[in-house]
Amino acid sequence: MKPAVDAFGRVHRSLRISVTDRCNLRCRYCMPAEGVDCMPRDELLTFDEIALAVDVAAEMGIDRVRITGGEPLLRRGLVQLVEMLADNSKVADVAMTTNALLLSRHAEALADAGLNRVNISLDSLDPRRFHEITRYGLLETAWKGVEAATAAGFSPLRINVLLLDGFNDDEIQGWLDLTARCEVDVRFMELMPIGEGVRMNRQGRYVDVARFRDRLVAEKGLVTADVEVGNGPARYWSVPGAPGRIGFITPVSEPYCNLCSRMRLTSIGRLRPCLAFDEEVDLRPALREGDREVVREGFLRALADKPAGHHWSGGQITKSTMSSVGG
């Protein structure tokens, strides 16, 4: 079978799957304080339906899967889904993104089920700031999740830090020190004009991570990390001699659309070829009927519809919330 290639010749290997639109935090760049209206549980894809979508995608060469949310660990029985996906011989890699609040309970079981990698969203090392940006979160609880993931063998662990001007952009030395002590990848990310991120952009919270990177490399003497890390857009540097790495993800200041190899499947079965655009292909009816050929046609249609790139730097706004799309 031909690989999953879009109209611009980009070969796709990665599928991000949201298993729930619910979250136990209300991060200011993601959700309003009152939260969002969540889908009824019977609207969500079942594990069997997700497994079918992944199997069809894997036959097309899309063999790297990332489980997201909302907060994926709120989905009951998630370890079972990980096991189902890891048992698929056509799937090369199963990963998960989490806020880590529930990770200490599940890290060992997830590793035993076959989860390969974990990304943790954690925007501050300061307990007060962490509580402020998440509205509900306790840094102590999240950090127990970090420690549990490390103990379970997820290495290198990745921590995603959304940089916000005047909020956490003065914590850089603390993150550098962490990579000097531990085998951890800390990745700095830009605020994207998606959902609540639009409002925070208007408040002047956006940080140009490309410029930030260049300044940090010059001031701190960072060196490029030559090894290939993961499947995503991050580019890595490190403190000389440090076991950990520093990554930079620059979707607005230095777009990497020409290298994009991923699509997203929402928790209700809509396949989204590009994060920046709200157009989706509804796979749920075919998944509910178990119609593999129609599911495959849906993937092909999404590939054909995928645009060359976004226009965020030109003022484009994405209406969907990150919790509904999947991180």
Sequence and secondary structure as in RCSB ss.txt:
>XXXX:A:sequence
MKPAVDAFGRVHRSLRISVTDRCNLRCRYCMPAEGVDCMPRDELLTFDEIALAVDVAAEMGIDRVRITGGEPLLR
RGLVQLVEMLADNSKVADVAMTTNALLLSRHAEALADAGLNRVNISLDSLDPRRFHEITRYGLLETAWKGVEAAT
AAGFSPLRINVLLLDGFNDDEIQGWLDLTARCEVDVRFMELMPIGEGVRMNRQGRYVDVARFRDRLVAEKGLVTA
DVEVGNGPARYWSVPGAPGRIGFITPVSEPYCNLCSRMRLTSIGRLRPCLAFDEEVDLRPALREGDREVVREGFL
RALADKPAGHHWSGGQITKSTMSSVGG
>XXXX:A:secstr
    B TT  B  EEEEE  S  S   TTTS TT      GGGS  HHHHHHHHHHHHHTT  EEEEESS GGGS
TTHHHHHHHHHT TT  EEEEEE STTHHHHHHHHHHHT  EEEEE   SSHHHHHHHHSS  HHHHHHHHHHHH
HTT  SEEEEEE  TTTTTT HHHHHHHHHHSSEEEEEE   SBTHHHHHHHTT    HHHHHHHHHHHHT EE 
 S  SSSS EEEE TT SSEEEEE TTTS  GGG  EEEE TTSEEES TTS   EE HHHHHHT HHHHHHHHH
HHHHH  S   GGGT  B S HHHH  
